[in-house]
Amino acid sequence: MFAFIKAFVAGLIAIVVFNQGALWLIDRAGFAQVATWSTQGLMHTDVPVIAWQALWGGLWGLVIWLLIRRAEAAGYYVGAIILGAVLLTGVALAVTPWLGMGLFGVLLVGYSMNAIGVALAANAAYGLGFALLMRLFHPPR
C-alpha cells in the first residue's frame, strides 16, 4: 500500500519537474512555443493548470507503477518511457477533445505533428522521471 502512495507522489513530482522541464527546454530551444508551469485557471476555474497536471501525473503514476513494478533492469526504464509517451499522449488525444480542450488543456490545439511530437517527448520525460523517482523512493528488494 505504501508503494502506491510513493507512486502517486513520484508521478506528481515527475509532472512538475520532468514533464514541465522538458517542455521548458523545448520552448527555449525554439522547437515549439509551449506554456510551462501555467498558473492560469483551467476551464474557467480558479485551479491552476499545473495543479491539474500534477494531480493527473500522480494518478498516472499509479497506473504506470502497476504496469512496470515487476520489470527488471533496462526494461523498467524503457517501459516507463514508452508507457509515459504513448499511453499518456494517446489517452489525451482520445479523451480531451470530448472535454472541449486541447491536450492537457493547453498543449495541443489543432493536433499538428509538431505538437504531437512535443507531447510524446514531454510525456516520455515524465515516464523516465517517474521511473527514476520510484527507484529512489522504492528501491527493488
C-alpha positions as CSV (number, residue, x, y, z in Angstrom):
1,M,0.0,0.0,0.0
2,F,2.8,2.4,0.9
3,A,4.3,1.8,-2.6
4,F,1.2,3.3,-4.2
5,I,1.5,6.4,-2.1
6,K,5.1,6.7,-3.3
7,A,3.9,6.1,-6.9
8,F,1.4,8.9,-6.6
9,V,4.0,11.3,-5.2
10,A,6.6,10.3,-7.8
11,G,4.0,10.9,-10.6
12,L,3.1,14.3,-9.2
13,I,6.8,15.3,-8.9
14,A,7.6,13.9,-12.3
15,I,5.0,16.1,-14.0
16,V,6.2,19.3,-12.3
17,V,9.9,18.6,-12.7
18,F,10.5,16.3,-15.7
19,N,7.4,16.9,-17.9
20,Q,7.3,20.6,-17.5
21,G,11.1,20.8,-17.5
22,A,11.2,19.0,-20.9
23,L,8.5,21.4,-22.2
24,W,10.6,24.4,-20.9
25,L,13.7,23.0,-22.8
26,I,11.7,22.5,-26.0
27,D,10.4,26.1,-25.7
28,R,13.8,27.5,-25.0
29,A,15.4,25.5,-27.9
30,G,12.8,27.1,-30.2
31,F,11.1,23.9,-31.4
32,A,7.7,25.0,-30.2
33,Q,6.1,27.7,-28.1
34,V,4.7,25.9,-25.1
35,A,3.3,27.3,-21.9
36,T,5.0,25.7,-18.9
37,W,4.1,25.8,-15.2
38,S,0.9,27.6,-16.1
39,T,-0.9,29.2,-13.2
40,Q,-4.0,30.1,-15.3
41,G,-7.3,28.7,-14.2
42,L,-8.3,25.6,-16.2
43,M,-11.7,25.8,-17.9
44,H,-12.9,28.9,-16.1
45,T,-11.9,27.7,-12.7
46,D,-9.5,29.1,-10.2
47,V,-7.5,25.8,-10.1
48,P,-4.2,26.4,-11.9
49,V,-3.4,24.2,-14.9
50,I,-0.2,22.9,-13.2
51,A,-2.2,21.7,-10.2
52,W,-4.5,19.7,-12.5
53,Q,-1.5,18.3,-14.4
54,A,0.2,17.4,-11.1
55,L,-2.9,15.6,-9.9
56,W,-3.2,13.6,-13.2
57,G,0.5,12.9,-13.0
58,G,0.0,11.3,-9.7
59,L,-2.9,9.2,-10.9
60,W,-0.9,8.1,-14.0
61,G,1.9,7.3,-11.7
62,L,-0.3,4.7,-10.1
63,V,-1.2,3.1,-13.4
64,I,2.4,3.1,-14.7
65,W,3.6,1.6,-11.4
66,L,1.1,-1.3,-11.7
67,L,2.5,-2.0,-15.2
68,I,6.3,-1.7,-14.5
69,R,6.8,-2.6,-10.9
70,R,7.9,-6.2,-11.7
71,A,10.1,-5.2,-14.7
72,E,13.8,-5.7,-14.3
73,A,17.0,-3.8,-15.5
74,A,16.6,-1.6,-18.5
75,G,13.0,-2.9,-19.2
76,Y,11.9,-1.0,-16.1
77,Y,13.1,2.4,-17.5
78,V,12.3,1.7,-21.2
79,G,8.8,0.5,-20.2
80,A,8.2,3.7,-18.2
81,I,9.4,5.9,-21.0
82,I,7.3,4.1,-23.6
83,L,4.2,4.0,-21.4
84,G,4.6,7.6,-20.5
85,A,5.0,8.7,-24.1
86,V,2.4,6.5,-25.8
87,L,-0.2,5.9,-23.0
88,L,-0.5,9.5,-21.7
89,T,-0.4,11.1,-25.2
90,G,-2.8,8.6,-26.7
91,V,-5.3,8.9,-23.9
92,A,-5.0,12.7,-24.0
93,L,-5.6,12.7,-27.8
94,A,-8.6,10.4,-27.4
95,V,-10.3,11.9,-24.3
96,T,-9.6,15.7,-24.1
97,P,-11.5,16.6,-27.3
98,W,-14.6,15.4,-25.6
99,L,-13.9,17.7,-22.8
100,G,-13.6,20.7,-25.2
101,M,-9.9,21.4,-24.7
102,G,-6.6,20.6,-26.3
103,L,-4.1,18.1,-24.9
104,F,-3.8,18.7,-21.1
105,G,-5.9,21.8,-21.7
106,V,-3.1,23.9,-23.2
107,L,-0.6,21.9,-25.3
108,L,-2.2,20.6,-28.5
109,V,-4.6,22.9,-30.2
110,G,-5.1,21.6,-33.7
111,Y,-3.1,18.4,-33.2
112,S,-0.2,19.3,-35.6
113,M,2.5,16.7,-36.0
114,N,5.0,19.1,-34.3
115,A,2.6,19.4,-31.3
116,I,2.2,15.6,-31.1
117,G,5.9,15.2,-31.1
118,V,6.3,17.7,-28.3
119,A,3.7,15.9,-26.3
120,L,5.4,12.5,-26.9
121,A,8.8,13.9,-25.8
122,A,7.4,15.6,-22.7
123,N,5.4,12.5,-21.7
124,A,8.5,10.3,-22.3
125,A,10.4,12.6,-19.9
126,Y,7.6,12.2,-17.4
127,G,7.9,8.4,-17.7
128,L,11.7,8.5,-17.2
129,G,11.4,10.9,-14.3
130,F,8.7,8.7,-12.7
131,A,10.9,5.6,-13.0
132,L,13.9,7.4,-11.6
133,L,11.9,8.7,-8.7
134,M,10.3,5.4,-7.9
135,R,13.8,3.7,-7.8
136,L,14.8,6.4,-5.3
137,F,11.6,6.2,-3.2
138,H,11.0,2.4,-3.5
139,P,14.2,0.5,-4.5
140,P,13.9,-3.1,-5.5
141,R,14.4,-5.7,-2.8
